[in-house]
Amino acid sequence: MKETWDAHPPYDRYYGEVEHYDDCEDEECEGECLLDPDGEPGAERRRSGDFANYELNDLIDDEITLSWWTRPDGTGGEQINLPVAYAEVCATTETRDLTPYQSEYEGYMGNYGNTLDRWYRRAAVVLWPRQRSFTARAEAGSEGALHELQGHLDAGNLDRARTLARSLAPFWKHHGSGEAAVALFATALPVAVGLREADTATMLLAPFGVETLGERHAPGLAAAAAWYGRTWAHTAVSSWFGTVGAYTGADRAAWLESLPSLCTALRAADGDGDAIASPLTEGAWQAVEQQLTSWLGVGCETERRTGMERLGASLARVLQAAGPETAATIAATLRGQPDTALECLLPALRTAARQPTTIRDGAPAARAFQSLADHCEDRLTAALARPVRAADDWSLTPAGTCRTGCGLCPDLDAFLTSRTGHVMEWPLAKDGRRHLHSRIDQAGLPVSHTTRRQGRPYVLVLAKTDAVFTREQATRTRAETELAWLRYNWTRSRG
C-alpha cells in the first residue's frame, strides 16, 4: 500500500521555525528567494526518513496492490500483480495508524509539495464470486489461470479454452517484470500456440516486455511463428518492444547481453525461429540507433563519451545477434555517422574482440565488424594527419545551434571561432547571461563564464581556458592509442 498525504513538519515554514531566506544577488529579482537548508536556491529536497511526528492533513492519493497470495489451505502460493480499488477494501485498522516500512517527504516546490509518501505491507483475505474464479485469478496474473487453459487444451476442449482465453482481453494488460514475468511467459507461450487462434494468441502474449524472452522460450517461439506466420511474428515482437527508445533500463540492457544466444537458439529450433530472431534484432537496432542519435547531439564531450561507451556494448550484442544482411545494413548506417560516433564504435569493437567466435571468418556478423574496424582505422588515420594546433590558435567550434533567434549567439560564435580572441567582456541582463551560460555548458566548451557585478547591467566575462590546447593533445594521444589497438587486433588481412 502507498499513501500520499498533504503533510508538514511539526514546525515548518508556515509556523516560522525553519525559514531559510536570503537576499538574491541578481539585480532583476524582486523581493527574496527561498533557500534550502544547504543554502542553495530552491525548495527542500526529497528525502527518506521516519517522519512519524509529521502532521498529516488530507489524503491526496493511495495505491493498493496485491503482490502475493496463497490458497486458504496454505498451498498454491505465488507472486501476482493485482491493483485494488480503495472502495474494494474493508479494514478494521486505519493504515495511517500502522508503521510504514518506508517514508519519503518532499518539501514545498513552489506549485506543489509538502507531501509525505508512505509505503505499508498488510495482509488481506481476498474474496470473489465463485463463478468469477477464473477471471479473478487471471486478472492477478496467476499462473493458475493459464494452467486451467492448458488443462482444457490437453483434454481436447479447444472451444472452452478459446472462450476463457478471449475473456481475458479487457484486463490482460501488464504482468510486471523479472523472474515472475519470465515464468508466466513460459506458461502462456504453449497456451498461445495451442489455441490455434492468431488474435487470441497475440492478446495473450502482448503484455510481456521483450526482456522477458530467453533461450528457454526459443522452441515455443519458433513453433508459434511456424503456426501463425511471419506477419504475426513481426506484430508480436513489436508489441514486446513497446515504444522504441524505451530500452534504457537495467533490465533491457541485461537482456541485450543474452540476445545473441537467444537468436542462435531460435534459428536452431524446429519451426520458424528466424521469423522471431530477425525482428528481434531489428527492433533492438532501432532502439540502439535512436540512443546513438541522441548521444551524438550532446555537446559535452565527457558526458557524451560516457554514454557512447555504455552504448557500444549494446551495439556489439545487436551485431552479434543479427544475420549477415541485417548486420551489413547496420554497419553501412554506422559508417555514415560523424566521427564522434567512433566513441561508440570502438567500445563495440572492443566488446566483440573479447569474444573471438563472433568475429572469426564464417560468423554471421564477422564482415560487419571488420568493415567497422576498417572505417574506424581510416577515420583515426585522417584525424591524426591533420595539423597540430598552433600555439596561438584559440579558435573553437561554435556552441551548437541556437533555436531561439536571440541575436546574442552570432556574437558568441564569432568569439569562439576567433583565433586570437580569448577574453570577452559583455554587458548583459540576466536572461541573456543565463542563455549564454546554458549554451556554453551544454556544449562542454573550455570557456569560463563569470559575472562581474558592477554597474547596470552586470558584465558577463568569457575567457577561453588552457583546456583549448590540453584537450586537443589528449584527443590526439587517445587516437594514437586506439589506432595502435585497432591495427593489432583488426588487421585488413583478416578479410
N, C-alpha and C positions, 0 to 999 in steps of 0.2 A: 504494500500500500504506500502511495505517495500523497502527501497533502501539502498544499501551498497556502500559507497564511499571510495575511497582512499583519505585520508584527513590527515591534521596535524594542530596543534595549530598555532596561529598567530606567536608565537615564539617557535619553537620546537627544539628538539635535533640537527636537521640538521642546524639550524640557530644560535646555540650557547647560547640560553638563559636558557635552563632547563637541562643542563648536570648534571648527578649525577654519578661521578666516585670515586673510592677509590681503594687503593692498596689491592689486595687479600692477605690474610694471609697464604694461603696454598702454600707450597713450590713447588708443581707441576704445579701451574697455571702460565702461561706466560702472561705478559702484565697486563692489568687492567680488572676488572669485573664491568659491569654496575650495578648500584644500583637503586632501585626505590626511590621515594621521602621519604619513611619511613626508608630508609637505609637498606632494605633487598635486597639480590641479586635477580635479575630478572627484567623483563620489567614492565612498567607501567600497573597497574591493570585495568581491565574493570570497567567502572563507568558510571552512568547515569547523565544527566545534560542538559543544554541548548545548548552549543556549537555553537550558532548562528554565532559567529565570526571565526569559524574554516575555513581553506582554503580547498575547495573541488577540487580534481584533476580529476580522472576518475571514472565513474560509474562502479562498479565491478559486481553488481548483483541487480536484482529487482524482487519483487513478488507482484502480484495483485490478490486479491481475492474478489469476490462479496459475501457479508455476509448477505445481507437483500435486498429484493425487494418488490415492490408493483405494482399493475396494473396502467395503465395511469389514470383510473378514481378514483384512491385512495383506491381501495378495494384490498383484497387478499394479504395484507402484510404478509410476512413470513420470517423466518430465513432460509438461504441457505448456501451452501459452494461450490463456483464455481471458480477455478483458471482461470485467464485470461492471455493470452499471451500478451506481450508488443506490438507486432505487430497488435493486435486486437484493440488497444486503440488509440483514437484521442482526444487530449486535446489542448485547446487554451492557457492554462496557464501551464508552466512547474511546475512539482511537487516541484522541488527544490526551487521555489520561494514562496512556501507556508510555513506555520508554522507547524512543526511536533508536534504531541501530546506526543511523546516520542523519546528520542535520547540516544544512548549508544556509547561511544568511547572506543576503545581498542588500547593502545599504541603498540609500536614495540615489537614483541615477539621473535625476533631472525631470524625466517624464514617467518614470516607474521606479519601483524598488521598495525598500523596506519590506522585503518578503523573506519568509522563512520556509524552506523546504524541509520536510521530514519524511523519512522512509521507515516503514514498520514491516515486521513479519507477524502474521496472525494465522491461527488455524481456523478452519471452517468446515462445516458439514454442507455438502453440495447436494441439492435435490432437484429432480426434474420429473415431469410426467413419464411414466414407463414407455408410452408409445413414441416418445421423442428420444429414446435412449441412443439410437444410432446417431442421430443428428447432434445431440449434446456431446457425445464423445468425439465425433468428427470435427466439430467446431473448435474443440480444445486442442486439435492436432494430435489426437490419441492414435497410437498405432493399432489399438484395439479395433477401431472402426475400419481401418484398412484390412486388418486380418479377417474381419467379418466379410468384407467384399471378396477377399481371396478365397474364403471358405465357400461362398456361393459359386465362384468360378470353378473351384475344384470339384464341386458337387454337380456341375453342369447346369446351374441355374443362371444362365447368362442374362436373361431378361431381368431377373430380380437384381442382379449385380449392377446392371446398367441403370435401372430405376433408382437404386440407392445412390449410385455414384453421381447421377445427374442432380440429385437433391443437394449435393454439396456446393453447387455453383454459387449461391448467394453469399456464402461466407468463407469459402476455401481460398483465402487471400494471402496469408502470410504465416510462415511457420518457423520464424526465428533463424538462428544460425548455430554453428558449432556442431559438436558430435550428435546432439539430439536431432538436428535437421538432416545430417548425413544418414542417420539410421532411419528416419522417417522417409527420406527419399528412396532408400534401398527397399523399403516395404511398398512404397507407392508405385515404383517402376514396373514390377511384374504385373501389378493390377492394371496399370495403364495399357500394357501390352495385351493382357488377357481380355480386356473389354472389347477389343476389335472395333472400336468406335473412335475415330480420329478427334472429333471435337471434345469428347469427354476426356480422352487421354491428355489432350492439350491442357484442358482446365485443371486436371489432377496434378500435372507436373509443373505448371506455370509459376506457382508461388515460390519455388525454390531458387535461391541465388546460384549463380554459376560456381561460386566457391564450394558449393555442396558436392559437386561432381568429383569423383575419384576413380582410381583404377578398378575398384571393386564393382563399379557400376558399368564398366565397359561392355560386358556381354549383353546386359539388358538394354543398354542404349543402342547397341548395334542391331539387336532384334527389333526394337521399336522402329528404328529407321527403315529396316528392311520391310516391315509390315505396312507402315503408313506412308513411306516415300520420302524423297529428298525435300520437297516443298514443306512438308510437315516438320521435318527435322530442322530446317532453317528457321522456321517460325518458333519452334520450341527453344532453340539456342538463343534466339533474340530475346525471348521472354526471360531467360535465365540471366542474361546480361543486364536487363533493365535499361536504365538511362546510360548512354555512352558517356564515359568520363566519370561514372560513379566509382570506378575502381581506384580508390585512393587509400583504403583502409588496410590494416594489417592482414585481415582475413583474405582479401583479394590478392595481395602481394604474396602471401604464403601459398595461395592456390596456384599462382603463376609458376612457382617453383616446381609444382607437380605436373604442370601442363604437358611437358614433353613425354613423360612416362604415361600419362593418360592417353594422349593421342597415339602413342605406339601401341598401347593395349587395344584401343578402339580399332585401329587398322588391322590388328591381328585377330580380332574377334569374328566369329561367324555372324553373318548378316551383312549390314552395310555400315560399318563403323566410320568409314571415311565421310559419310553424309553428316555425321556429328563432328568429327575431327576438323574438317575444313572450315565450317562456320565458327567453330570454337576459336581457331587460330585467327581467323579474320576479325572476329569480334574483339579478341584480345589485342590485336594490332591496332584496331581503330581507337581503343582506349589509350594505348601507349602513344599513338601518333598525336592524339588530342593533348595529352600531357606534354609531349615534346614541343608541340607548337606553343603551348602556354609558357614553358620554361624558356624557349627562345626569345620570348617577348620581355623577359626580366632583364633589366639593365644592370643590376648589381651583380658583378662577377662572382663574388663569394657565395651569395645566395643561389645564383643560377647554377654554378658548378656543383654545389652540394646536391641540389635536386636532380641535376642531369646524371650524376654518378649513381644515385639510387635507381634512377630510371634505366640505366644501362643494363643492370642485371635482369630487369623485367624484359627488356628488348631482346636480350640473348635467349631467354627462355621461349619467347614467342617464335624467334627464328628457328630454334631447335625443334619446336613442335610443328612447324609449318612443312608442307610438302614443297617439292622443288619449285613449282610455278609460283606459289604464294610467296616463298622466300625470295625468289628473284624479283618479284614485283615490289616487295618491301625494300629490298636493297636498292632498287632503282629510285624509289622515292627518297630514301635517305641520302643517296648521293647528290640529290638536287637541293639539299638543305644548305644553309650558310655554314661557314667554317666553325661557328660556335657549336654546331651540332656534334663536332668531334668530342666535346666534353661528355657526350652520351655514348658515342660510337666506340671510343677507346675503352671505357669500362665494360661495354658489351663484349668487345673482343677479348678483354682480359678474363671475363667470366667464361666465355666459350673455350679459351685456351686451357682452362683448368679441367676441362672435360674433353680430352683428345678424341674420344669416339664420336663426338658430334661434329668434328671438323675434318676428319680424315677423308680421303678420297672415297666416294661412294655414299657418304652420309647425305641425306636429303638437302640439308642447308649448307653443305661444305662450300659450294661455289659462291653462295650469297655472302658467307663470312669472308671468303677470300677477296671478293670484289670490294667489300667494305674496307678490308685491310689495305688493299692497293690504293683505294680512294684516300684513306687517312694518310698513307705514306706520301702520296702526291701533294696533298694539301699542306702537310707539315714541311715538306721539302720546299714548297713555294714560299711558305711563311718565313723560313729561315734564310731564304735567298733575298728577302727584302733588306734594304739598307738599315743599319743600326741608327737609332735616333741620335741626332746631333746634340751636343751638349747644351746648345742654346735654343733648342726647339721645344717650346712649351705647348704646342698645339694638342688639342684633344678632340675626340669625336663629339658632335653635338649631342645634347641630352635627350635623345629620342624625339618623339613627335608631340607637339603641343596641340591639343584638340579644343582649347578654349578660345583661341584667337585673341589672346590677352594683349598683344602688342609688346610685351616685355621679352618674350623668348627669342625673337630675332636678335636683339641686343645681347642676350645671354649666349646664344650660339656664336655670335661674332667674337665675343670674348674668349669662348672655349677654343675656337679654331685658330685664334691668333698665335703665331709662332713666338712672338716677343712679349705680348701682354700676359703677365701672371698675377697682377693685383688689380682689382676694380672696386671703386667706392661708388655706391649707388643710393642716393636718397629715395626711399620708397615708403609708402604707407604699409600698414600691417598685412593686408590681403596680398599685396604684391610680394612682400618678403616671404610670406608663408608659401605662396605658389612656387617661387624660385627655390626655396628650401626643399620643397617636396620633389621638384624635378631633379635637383642635384642628388638628393639622397636615393631616389628610386633608380637613377642611372648608376649609382655607386661610383660617382666621379671623384677623383683625387683633388677635390676643391673644398676648402674650409669656408664656412659662411657664418659670420658673426654680425651682431647688430651693435652699432655704436650709438648709444642713447644720448645723443646731443642734438639740440635743435629740433625743428619740426619740418618735415617728417624725419624719423630716425634714419641712419645711414647703414645700408647693408654692405658689408665688406667681404668681397670674394677674393680668395687667394689660392692659386694652384700650389699644391704641395710637392715635395720631392718624390712622392709616390708616382708622379708622372713618369719618372725615369726608372725607379726601382721596380715598379710593376712590369714595365716592358722587359727589363732584364730578366725578371723572374719568369715571364712568359716564354722568352727565348730559351732559357735553361730548361724549363719543363718540356718544351717542344723537342729539344735535342734529346732529352731522356726518353720521351715517348717514341721518337723516331728510331732510336737505337733498339728499344724493346721490340718495336714492330719488325724491324729488319732481322732481328734474331729469331723471333717466333713465327713470323708470317712472311716468308720469302716468296717471291713471284714464282719460283720453280715448283712450288707445291701445287700449282695449277688450280 
